[in-house]
Amino acid sequence: MRIRLDRKHRTPAIVLGVITLLDVVVLLAWDAFPGKFPAGSHDVLGAVSLALIAVAYLVYQLERRPIAAEWFKAIMLAAAFLFWAANQFWPNSPRATLFNDIAIALFVLDVFLVIVGWPATLPDSSFGDS
C-alpha cells in the first residue's frame, strides 16, 4: 500500500513546483503589463511553466515509485505538457499545430483513462483520494 510521501521525499518536486508557480506569476504580470517585457517573452514564460511542471510531476512520481501502468500515465501526462510547451515556445513553427494536437490527444487519453479507471490502483493519499 502506498503512503503519503513525507516532506523530505516531496521537496525536490515542491521546489520545482514553487519555481513553476513563480514563473506563472511573471506570465500573468506579462498579461497585465505586456509593454514591460521583451518581445517574445510571453512564449518563453508559457513554455517554461509547462515544461517545469512536467518535470516536477515526473520527479514526484520518481519518489512515489508507482507501478508500471501508473508510470506510463505519468510519462504520457508529462509528454502532453512538453508538447504543449513546444507549441508555446515555437508558435510559428510549421510543427506547432502538430505539437498542439499531440498534446490535446495525450490530455484527452489521460482523462479518458481516469474515467474508465485504468490502471486500477489503490487511492493515492498524497492527492487526498479516498
BANU-626889 format. One record per atom (N, C-alpha, C): x negated, y negated, z negated; atom name; residue in one letter; residue number from 1. Coordinates in nm, 4 decimals. Layout:
residues N
(rec (X,Y,Z),"CA","A",NUM)
...
This chain:
residues 130
(rec (-0.0841,0.1173,0.0000),"N","M",1)
(rec (0.0000,0.0000,0.0000),"CA","M",1)
(rec (-0.0893,-0.1246,0.0000),"C","M",1)
(rec (-0.0492,-0.2225,0.0801),"N","R",2)
(rec (-0.1247,-0.3471,0.0848),"CA","R",2)
(rec (-0.0839,-0.4349,-0.0332),"C","R",2)
(rec (-0.1796,-0.5095,-0.0817),"N","I",3)
(rec (-0.1503,-0.6024,-0.1896),"CA","I",3)
(rec (-0.1853,-0.7422,-0.1418),"C","I",3)
(rec (-0.1391,-0.8382,-0.2137),"N","R",4)
(rec (-0.1685,-0.9777,-0.1796),"CA","R",4)
(rec (-0.3187,-1.0004,-0.1906),"C","R",4)
(rec (-0.3746,-1.0637,-0.0879),"N","L",5)
(rec (-0.5174,-1.0931,-0.0908),"CA","L",5)
(rec (-0.5462,-1.1986,-0.1967),"C","L",5)
(rec (-0.6531,-1.1781,-0.2706),"N","D",6)
(rec (-0.6906,-1.2788,-0.3692),"CA","D",6)
(rec (-0.7543,-1.3980,-0.2985),"C","D",6)
(rec (-0.7704,-1.5058,-0.3723),"N","R",7)
(rec (-0.8212,-1.6317,-0.3169),"CA","R",7)
(rec (-0.9574,-1.6130,-0.2495),"C","R",7)
(rec (-1.0437,-1.5333,-0.3099),"N","K",8)
(rec (-1.1781,-1.5115,-0.2548),"CA","K",8)
(rec (-1.1707,-1.4556,-0.1133),"C","K",8)
(rec (-1.0805,-1.3601,-0.0928),"N","H",9)
(rec (-1.0701,-1.2969,0.0378),"CA","H",9)
(rec (-0.9965,-1.3832,0.1397),"C","H",9)
(rec (-0.9146,-1.4761,0.0913),"N","R",10)
(rec (-0.8420,-1.5635,0.1825),"CA","R",10)
(rec (-0.9185,-1.6913,0.2128),"C","R",10)
(rec (-1.0224,-1.7223,0.1378),"N","T",11)
(rec (-1.0914,-1.8508,0.1500),"CA","T",11)
(rec (-1.1382,-1.8834,0.2918),"C","T",11)
(rec (-1.2065,-1.7934,0.3635),"N","P",12)
(rec (-1.2500,-1.8318,0.4991),"CA","P",12)
(rec (-1.1325,-1.8693,0.5902),"C","P",12)
(rec (-1.0250,-1.7939,0.5845),"N","A",13)
(rec (-0.9085,-1.8252,0.6673),"CA","A",13)
(rec (-0.8428,-1.9553,0.6216),"C","A",13)
(rec (-0.8389,-1.9775,0.4917),"N","I",14)
(rec (-0.7799,-2.1009,0.4391),"CA","I",14)
(rec (-0.8631,-2.2219,0.4824),"C","I",14)
(rec (-0.9949,-2.2112,0.4751),"N","V",15)
(rec (-1.0819,-2.3218,0.5170),"CA","V",15)
(rec (-1.0569,-2.3551,0.6647),"C","V",15)
(rec (-1.0521,-2.2511,0.7484),"N","L",16)
(rec (-1.0231,-2.2750,0.8904),"CA","L",16)
(rec (-0.8834,-2.3342,0.9077),"C","L",16)
(rec (-0.7881,-2.2887,0.8286),"N","G",17)
(rec (-0.6535,-2.3437,0.8353),"CA","G",17)
(rec (-0.6482,-2.4902,0.7956),"C","G",17)
(rec (-0.7217,-2.5279,0.6925),"N","V",18)
(rec (-0.7250,-2.6681,0.6496),"CA","V",18)
(rec (-0.7888,-2.7551,0.7580),"C","V",18)
(rec (-0.8971,-2.7078,0.8173),"N","I",19)
(rec (-0.9600,-2.7820,0.9269),"CA","I",19)
(rec (-0.8611,-2.7982,1.0423),"C","I",19)
(rec (-0.7858,-2.6925,1.0700),"N","T",20)
(rec (-0.6851,-2.6986,1.1754),"CA","T",20)
(rec (-0.5782,-2.8023,1.1420),"C","T",20)
(rec (-0.5312,-2.8018,1.0182),"N","L",21)
(rec (-0.4300,-2.8996,0.9776),"CA","L",21)
(rec (-0.4824,-3.0425,0.9891),"C","L",21)
(rec (-0.6081,-3.0638,0.9550),"N","L",22)
(rec (-0.6673,-3.1968,0.9698),"CA","L",22)
(rec (-0.6715,-3.2379,1.1168),"C","L",22)
(rec (-0.7043,-3.1415,1.2038),"N","D",23)
(rec (-0.7045,-3.1694,1.3468),"CA","D",23)
(rec (-0.5635,-3.2054,1.3944),"C","D",23)
(rec (-0.4625,-3.1381,1.3407),"N","V",24)
(rec (-0.3233,-3.1679,1.3769),"CA","V",24)
(rec (-0.2866,-3.3095,1.3315),"C","V",24)
(rec (-0.3340,-3.3508,1.2138),"N","V",25)
(rec (-0.3084,-3.4874,1.1663),"CA","V",25)
(rec (-0.3683,-3.5884,1.2649),"C","V",25)
(rec (-0.4894,-3.5617,1.3102),"N","V",26)
(rec (-0.5526,-3.6507,1.4082),"CA","V",26)
(rec (-0.4738,-3.6482,1.5397),"C","V",26)
(rec (-0.4274,-3.5307,1.5805),"N","L",27)
(rec (-0.3457,-3.5187,1.7014),"CA","L",27)
(rec (-0.2194,-3.6040,1.6893),"C","L",27)
(rec (-0.1535,-3.5976,1.5745),"N","L",28)
(rec (-0.0334,-3.6786,1.5537),"CA","L",28)
(rec (-0.0665,-3.8277,1.5462),"C","L",28)
(rec (-0.1847,-3.8617,1.4940),"N","A",29)
(rec (-0.2287,-4.0007,1.4945),"CA","A",29)
(rec (-0.2467,-4.0484,1.6389),"C","A",29)
(rec (-0.2952,-3.9595,1.7250),"N","W",30)
(rec (-0.3075,-3.9932,1.8667),"CA","W",30)
(rec (-0.1707,-4.0301,1.9225),"C","W",30)
(rec (-0.0666,-3.9549,1.8833),"N","D",31)
(rec (0.0685,-3.9851,1.9309),"CA","D",31)
(rec (0.1148,-4.1234,1.8863),"C","D",31)
(rec (0.0765,-4.1626,1.7660),"N","A",32)
(rec (0.1169,-4.2930,1.7137),"CA","A",32)
(rec (0.0331,-4.4066,1.7722),"C","A",32)
(rec (-0.0951,-4.3799,1.7972),"N","F",33)
(rec (-0.1879,-4.4846,1.8429),"CA","F",33)
(rec (-0.2760,-4.4342,1.9576),"C","F",33)
(rec (-0.2178,-4.4003,2.0710),"N","P",34)
(rec (-0.2975,-4.3402,2.1781),"CA","P",34)
(rec (-0.4106,-4.4295,2.2290),"C","P",34)
(rec (-0.3916,-4.5587,2.2213),"N","G",35)
(rec (-0.4942,-4.6514,2.2688),"CA","G",35)
(rec (-0.6194,-4.6541,2.1834),"C","G",35)
(rec (-0.6124,-4.6004,2.0645),"N","K",36)
(rec (-0.7265,-4.5991,1.9714),"CA","K",36)
(rec (-0.8201,-4.4809,1.9951),"C","K",36)
(rec (-0.7835,-4.3926,2.0874),"N","F",37)
(rec (-0.8613,-4.2711,2.1107),"CA","F",37)
(rec (-0.9208,-4.2714,2.2510),"C","F",37)
(rec (-1.0327,-4.2027,2.2669),"N","P",38)
(rec (-1.0933,-4.1928,2.4005),"CA","P",38)
(rec (-1.0030,-4.1168,2.4981),"C","P",38)
(rec (-1.0197,-4.1470,2.6248),"N","A",39)
(rec (-0.9438,-4.0768,2.7285),"CA","A",39)
(rec (-0.9730,-3.9269,2.7198),"C","A",39)
(rec (-0.8698,-3.8469,2.7362),"N","G",40)
(rec (-0.8852,-3.7015,2.7335),"CA","G",40)
(rec (-0.8888,-3.6410,2.5956),"C","G",40)
(rec (-0.8864,-3.7239,2.4916),"N","S",41)
(rec (-0.8976,-3.6687,2.3559),"CA","S",41)
(rec (-0.7738,-3.5886,2.3155),"C","S",41)
(rec (-0.6580,-3.6249,2.3673),"N","H",42)
(rec (-0.5367,-3.5510,2.3323),"CA","H",42)
(rec (-0.5478,-3.4044,2.3745),"C","H",42)
(rec (-0.5972,-3.3807,2.4949),"N","D",43)
(rec (-0.6126,-3.2431,2.5433),"CA","D",43)
(rec (-0.7071,-3.1643,2.4535),"C","D",43)
(rec (-0.8165,-3.2265,2.4139),"N","V",44)
(rec (-0.9148,-3.1590,2.3285),"CA","V",44)
(rec (-0.8560,-3.1320,2.1902),"C","V",44)
(rec (-0.7901,-3.2317,2.1319),"N","L",45)
(rec (-0.7328,-3.2145,1.9979),"CA","L",45)
(rec (-0.6277,-3.1039,1.9966),"C","L",45)
(rec (-0.5421,-3.1012,2.0966),"N","G",46)
(rec (-0.4404,-2.9960,2.1041),"CA","G",46)
(rec (-0.5029,-2.8585,2.1210),"C","G",46)
(rec (-0.6010,-2.8493,2.2090),"N","A",47)
(rec (-0.6673,-2.7207,2.2340),"CA","A",47)
(rec (-0.7419,-2.6722,2.1105),"C","A",47)
(rec (-0.8096,-2.7629,2.0418),"N","V",48)
(rec (-0.8859,-2.7242,1.9225),"CA","V",48)
(rec (-0.7925,-2.6717,1.8137),"C","V",48)
(rec (-0.6793,-2.7385,1.7939),"N","S",49)
(rec (-0.5836,-2.6923,1.6921),"CA","S",49)
(rec (-0.5365,-2.5502,1.7216),"C","S",49)
(rec (-0.5018,-2.5252,1.8458),"N","L",50)
(rec (-0.4519,-2.3927,1.8835),"CA","L",50)
(rec (-0.5607,-2.2859,1.8721),"C","L",50)
(rec (-0.6807,-2.3186,1.9169),"N","A",51)
(rec (-0.7905,-2.2214,1.9108),"CA","A",51)
(rec (-0.8310,-2.1939,1.7657),"C","A",51)
(rec (-0.8377,-2.2984,1.6838),"N","L",52)
(rec (-0.8766,-2.2799,1.5438),"CA","L",52)
(rec (-0.7768,-2.1936,1.4669),"C","L",52)
(rec (-0.6466,-2.2145,1.4903),"N","I",53)
(rec (-0.5503,-2.1343,1.4149),"CA","I",53)
(rec (-0.5546,-1.9895,1.4623),"C","I",53)
(rec (-0.5863,-1.9667,1.5884),"N","A",54)
(rec (-0.6027,-1.8292,1.6377),"CA","A",54)
(rec (-0.7185,-1.7609,1.5654),"C","A",54)
(rec (-0.8283,-1.8318,1.5532),"N","V",55)
(rec (-0.9456,-1.7762,1.4845),"CA","V",55)
(rec (-0.9152,-1.7563,1.3357),"C","V",55)
(rec (-0.8493,-1.8540,1.2742),"N","A",56)
(rec (-0.8143,-1.8418,1.1320),"CA","A",56)
(rec (-0.7276,-1.7187,1.1078),"C","A",56)
(rec (-0.6339,-1.6932,1.1968),"N","Y",57)
(rec (-0.5455,-1.5778,1.1815),"CA","Y",57)
(rec (-0.6225,-1.4470,1.1956),"C","Y",57)
(rec (-0.7162,-1.4424,1.2898),"N","L",58)
(rec (-0.7970,-1.3211,1.3050),"CA","L",58)
(rec (-0.8882,-1.2997,1.1839),"C","L",58)
(rec (-0.9435,-1.4071,1.1294),"N","V",59)
(rec (-1.0266,-1.3958,1.0089),"CA","V",59)
(rec (-0.9410,-1.3443,0.8928),"C","V",59)
(rec (-0.8204,-1.3970,0.8811),"N","Y",60)
(rec (-0.7281,-1.3492,0.7779),"CA","Y",60)
(rec (-0.7020,-1.1996,0.7957),"C","Y",60)
(rec (-0.6765,-1.1579,0.9184),"N","Q",61)
(rec (-0.6498,-1.0169,0.9448),"CA","Q",61)
(rec (-0.7712,-0.9295,0.9148),"C","Q",61)
(rec (-0.8903,-0.9806,0.9414),"N","L",62)
(rec (-1.0118,-0.9047,0.9073),"CA","L",62)
(rec (-1.0149,-0.8706,0.7590),"C","L",62)
(rec (-0.9789,-0.9657,0.6766),"N","E",63)
(rec (-0.9780,-0.9430,0.5318),"CA","E",63)
(rec (-0.8622,-0.8528,0.4902),"C","E",63)
(rec (-0.7524,-0.8611,0.5613),"N","R",64)
(rec (-0.6334,-0.7833,0.5286),"CA","R",64)
(rec (-0.6466,-0.6371,0.5693),"C","R",64)
(rec (-0.7269,-0.6110,0.6706),"N","R",65)
(rec (-0.7525,-0.4756,0.7209),"CA","R",65)
(rec (-0.6237,-0.4015,0.7581),"C","R",65)
(rec (-0.5550,-0.4524,0.8579),"N","P",66)
(rec (-0.4294,-0.3880,0.8966),"CA","P",66)
(rec (-0.4525,-0.2578,0.9729),"C","P",66)
(rec (-0.3444,-0.1815,0.9905),"N","I",67)
(rec (-0.3506,-0.0608,1.0712),"CA","I",67)
(rec (-0.3707,-0.1019,1.2176),"C","I",67)
(rec (-0.4032,-0.0056,1.3024),"N","A",68)
(rec (-0.4359,-0.0342,1.4422),"CA","A",68)
(rec (-0.3245,-0.1093,1.5152),"C","A",68)
(rec (-0.2016,-0.0695,1.4958),"N","A",69)
(rec (-0.0908,-0.1360,1.5646),"CA","A",69)
(rec (-0.0784,-0.2821,1.5213),"C","A",69)
(rec (-0.0997,-0.3092,1.3927),"N","E",70)
(rec (-0.0959,-0.4475,1.3452),"CA","E",70)
(rec (-0.2126,-0.5278,1.4009),"C","E",70)
(rec (-0.3277,-0.4617,1.4150),"N","W",71)
(rec (-0.4438,-0.5276,1.4766),"CA","W",71)
(rec (-0.4095,-0.5678,1.6194),"C","W",71)
(rec (-0.3468,-0.4761,1.6917),"N","F",72)
(rec (-0.3055,-0.5044,1.8293),"CA","F",72)
(rec (-0.2184,-0.6293,1.8339),"C","F",72)
(rec (-0.1183,-0.6354,1.7447),"N","K",73)
(rec (-0.0296,-0.7518,1.7420),"CA","K",73)
(rec (-0.1044,-0.8781,1.7033),"C","K",73)
(rec (-0.1966,-0.8697,1.6087),"N","A",74)
(rec (-0.2729,-0.9879,1.5674),"CA","A",74)
(rec (-0.3592,-1.0394,1.6817),"C","A",74)
(rec (-0.4232,-0.9488,1.7517),"N","I",75)
(rec (-0.5069,-0.9889,1.8652),"CA","I",75)
(rec (-0.4204,-1.0474,1.9763),"C","I",75)
(rec (-0.3050,-0.9865,1.9988),"N","M",76)
(rec (-0.2138,-1.0377,2.1004),"CA","M",76)
(rec (-0.1682,-1.1798,2.0658),"C","M",76)
(rec (-0.1342,-1.2035,1.9401),"N","L",77)
(rec (-0.0904,-1.3367,1.8988),"CA","L",77)
(rec (-0.2044,-1.4375,1.9106),"C","L",77)
(rec (-0.3231,-1.3987,1.8679),"N","A",78)
(rec (-0.4383,-1.4886,1.8806),"CA","A",78)
(rec (-0.4656,-1.5190,2.0272),"C","A",78)
(rec (-0.4546,-1.4190,2.1134),"N","A",79)
(rec (-0.4752,-1.4406,2.2573),"CA","A",79)
(rec (-0.3720,-1.5385,2.3120),"C","A",79)
(rec (-0.2477,-1.5272,2.2658),"N","A",80)
(rec (-0.1441,-1.6210,2.3107),"CA","A",80)
(rec (-0.1837,-1.7641,2.2753),"C","A",80)
(rec (-0.2301,-1.7849,2.1523),"N","F",81)
(rec (-0.2736,-1.9184,2.1119),"CA","F",81)
(rec (-0.3941,-1.9648,2.1938),"C","F",81)
(rec (-0.4853,-1.8734,2.2243),"N","L",82)
(rec (-0.6037,-1.9118,2.3022),"CA","L",82)
(rec (-0.5675,-1.9454,2.4466),"C","L",82)
(rec (-0.4734,-1.8727,2.5057),"N","F",83)
(rec (-0.4284,-1.9088,2.6404),"CA","F",83)
(rec (-0.3560,-2.0425,2.6391),"C","F",83)
(rec (-0.2794,-2.0676,2.5357),"N","W",84)
(rec (-0.2119,-2.1971,2.5220),"CA","W",84)
(rec (-0.3168,-2.3071,2.5054),"C","W",84)
(rec (-0.4201,-2.2797,2.4268),"N","A",85)
(rec (-0.5295,-2.3758,2.4100),"CA","A",85)
(rec (-0.5970,-2.4040,2.5437),"C","A",85)
(rec (-0.6197,-2.3002,2.6228),"N","A",86)
(rec (-0.6820,-2.3188,2.7546),"CA","A",86)
(rec (-0.5950,-2.4073,2.8420),"C","A",86)
(rec (-0.4636,-2.3867,2.8361),"N","N",87)
(rec (-0.3712,-2.4703,2.9118),"CA","N",87)
(rec (-0.3803,-2.6162,2.8684),"C","N",87)
(rec (-0.3953,-2.6390,2.7384),"N","Q",88)
(rec (-0.4074,-2.7755,2.6868),"CA","Q",88)
(rec (-0.5415,-2.8390,2.7242),"C","Q",88)
(rec (-0.6466,-2.7587,2.7164),"N","F",89)
(rec (-0.7816,-2.8107,2.7404),"CA","F",89)
(rec (-0.8056,-2.8406,2.8883),"C","F",89)
(rec (-0.7519,-2.7567,2.9753),"N","W",90)
(rec (-0.7701,-2.7737,3.1196),"CA","W",90)
(rec (-0.6345,-2.7910,3.1882),"C","W",90)
(rec (-0.5604,-2.8983,3.1566),"N","P",91)
(rec (-0.4256,-2.9128,3.2112),"CA","P",91)
(rec (-0.4229,-2.9296,3.3635),"C","P",91)
(rec (-0.5307,-2.9745,3.4219),"N","N",92)
(rec (-0.5350,-2.9971,3.5663),"CA","N",92)
(rec (-0.5994,-2.8823,3.6424),"C","N",92)
(rec (-0.6351,-2.7771,3.5719),"N","S",93)
(rec (-0.6954,-2.6612,3.6360),"CA","S",93)
(rec (-0.5909,-2.5893,3.7209),"C","S",93)
(rec (-0.6343,-2.5325,3.8333),"N","P",94)
(rec (-0.5396,-2.4527,3.9115),"CA","P",94)
(rec (-0.4848,-2.3332,3.8328),"C","P",94)
(rec (-0.5539,-2.2929,3.7285),"N","R",95)
(rec (-0.5100,-2.1792,3.6461),"CA","R",95)
(rec (-0.4279,-2.2210,3.5243),"C","R",95)
(rec (-0.4049,-2.3505,3.5055),"N","A",96)
(rec (-0.3324,-2.3979,3.3870),"CA","A",96)
(rec (-0.1946,-2.3343,3.3755),"C","A",96)
(rec (-0.1237,-2.3257,3.4855),"N","T",97)
(rec (0.0091,-2.2646,3.4819),"CA","T",97)
(rec (-0.0007,-2.1170,3.4455),"C","T",97)
(rec (-0.1000,-2.0482,3.4996),"N","L",98)
(rec (-0.1199,-1.9074,3.4649),"CA","L",98)
(rec (-0.1489,-1.8924,3.3164),"C","L",98)
(rec (-0.2392,-1.9766,3.2617),"N","F",99)
(rec (-0.2704,-1.9712,3.1182),"CA","F",99)
(rec (-0.1431,-1.9909,3.0362),"C","F",99)
(rec (-0.0624,-2.0886,3.0751),"N","N",100)
(rec (0.0620,-2.1165,3.0038),"CA","N",100)
(rec (0.1572,-1.9977,3.0121),"C","N",100)
(rec (0.1710,-1.9388,3.1300),"N","D",101)
(rec (0.2630,-1.8268,3.1473),"CA","D",101)
(rec (0.2183,-1.7033,3.0695),"C","D",101)
(rec (0.0879,-1.6798,3.0641),"N","I",102)
(rec (0.0373,-1.5679,2.9837),"CA","I",102)
(rec (0.0672,-1.5921,2.8356),"C","I",102)
(rec (0.0471,-1.7166,2.7904),"N","A",103)
(rec (0.0784,-1.7497,2.6513),"CA","A",103)
(rec (0.2260,-1.7254,2.6230),"C","A",103)
(rec (0.3122,-1.7710,2.7114),"N","I",104)
(rec (0.4562,-1.7501,2.6932),"CA","I",104)
(rec (0.4874,-1.6012,2.6857),"C","I",104)
(rec (0.4332,-1.5240,2.7787),"N","A",105)
(rec (0.4592,-1.3797,2.7806),"CA","A",105)
(rec (0.4151,-1.3141,2.6508),"C","A",105)
(rec (0.2985,-1.3517,2.6001),"N","L",106)
(rec (0.2484,-1.2914,2.4764),"CA","L",106)
(rec (0.3315,-1.3327,2.3554),"C","L",106)
(rec (0.3735,-1.4589,2.3490),"N","F",107)
(rec (0.4594,-1.5033,2.2384),"CA","F",107)
(rec (0.5935,-1.4312,2.2424),"C","F",107)
(rec (0.6520,-1.4202,2.3613),"N","V",108)
(rec (0.7804,-1.3520,2.3751),"CA","V",108)
(rec (0.7672,-1.2051,2.3350),"C","V",108)
(rec (0.6612,-1.1394,2.3816),"N","L",109)
(rec (0.6401,-0.9994,2.3454),"CA","L",109)
(rec (0.6211,-0.9844,2.1950),"C","L",109)
(rec (0.5461,-1.0743,2.1341),"N","D",110)
(rec (0.5238,-1.0669,1.9900),"CA","D",110)
(rec (0.6557,-1.0773,1.9138),"C","D",110)
(rec (0.7391,-1.1728,1.9486),"N","V",111)
(rec (0.8672,-1.1889,1.8792),"CA","V",111)
(rec (0.9578,-1.0692,1.9060),"C","V",111)
(rec (0.9581,-1.0203,2.0289),"N","F",112)
(rec (1.0382,-0.9031,2.0603),"CA","F",112)
(rec (0.9964,-0.7839,1.9729),"C","F",112)
(rec (0.8651,-0.7644,1.9572),"N","L",113)
(rec (0.8169,-0.6541,1.8741),"CA","L",113)
(rec (0.8591,-0.6709,1.7282),"C","L",113)
(rec (0.8646,-0.7946,1.6812),"N","V",114)
(rec (0.9152,-0.8200,1.5454),"CA","V",114)
(rec (1.0620,-0.7811,1.5372),"C","V",114)
(rec (1.1392,-0.8211,1.6379),"N","I",115)
(rec (1.2829,-0.7920,1.6386),"CA","I",115)
(rec (1.3094,-0.6415,1.6367),"C","I",115)
(rec (1.2326,-0.5650,1.7160),"N","V",116)
(rec (1.2566,-0.4205,1.7215),"CA","V",116)
(rec (1.1881,-0.3453,1.6077),"C","V",116)
(rec (1.1104,-0.4177,1.5269),"N","G",117)
(rec (1.0490,-0.3563,1.4091),"CA","G",117)
(rec (0.9240,-0.2763,1.4369),"C","G",117)
(rec (0.8483,-0.3162,1.5384),"N","W",118)
(rec (0.7231,-0.2466,1.5689),"CA","W",118)
(rec (0.6052,-0.3349,1.5352),"C","W",118)
(rec (0.5066,-0.2837,1.4672),"N","P",119)
(rec (0.4998,-0.1495,1.4106),"CA","P",119)
(rec (0.5772,-0.1427,1.2794),"C","P",119)
(rec (0.6236,-0.0256,1.2481),"N","A",120)
(rec (0.6953,-0.0053,1.1221),"CA","A",120)
(rec (0.5909,0.0045,1.0119),"C","A",120)
(rec (0.5805,-0.0999,0.9319),"N","T",121)
(rec (0.4808,-0.1044,0.8250),"CA","T",121)
(rec (0.5462,-0.1537,0.6972),"C","T",121)
(rec (0.4714,-0.1438,0.5920),"N","L",122)
(rec (0.5178,-0.1983,0.4650),"CA","L",122)
(rec (0.5172,-0.3499,0.4731),"C","L",122)
(rec (0.6042,-0.4161,0.3994),"N","P",123)
(rec (0.6042,-0.5618,0.3982),"CA","P",123)
(rec (0.4692,-0.6147,0.3508),"C","P",123)
(rec (0.4317,-0.7269,0.4041),"N","D",124)
(rec (0.3054,-0.7923,0.3683),"CA","D",124)
(rec (0.3338,-0.8959,0.2603),"C","D",124)
(rec (0.2971,-0.8656,0.1370),"N","S",125)
(rec (0.3285,-0.9559,0.0276),"CA","S",125)
(rec (0.2550,-1.0881,0.0375),"C","S",125)
(rec (0.1487,-1.0956,0.1167),"N","S",126)
(rec (0.0799,-1.2241,0.1298),"CA","S",126)
(rec (0.1611,-1.3220,0.2124),"C","S",126)
(rec (0.2612,-1.2728,0.2874),"N","F",127)
(rec (0.3504,-1.3600,0.3607),"CA","F",127)
(rec (0.4838,-1.3752,0.2886),"C","F",127)
(rec (0.4983,-1.3151,0.1732),"N","G",128)
(rec (0.6199,-1.3263,0.0947),"CA","G",128)
(rec (0.7341,-1.2411,0.1467),"C","G",128)
(rec (0.7015,-1.1392,0.2290),"N","D",129)
(rec (0.8053,-1.0474,0.2766),"CA","D",129)
(rec (0.8581,-0.9664,0.1595),"C","D",129)
(rec (0.9834,-0.9259,0.1687),"N","S",130)
(rec (1.0388,-0.8417,0.0618),"CA","S",130)
(rec (1.0784,-0.7070,0.1161),"C","S",130)
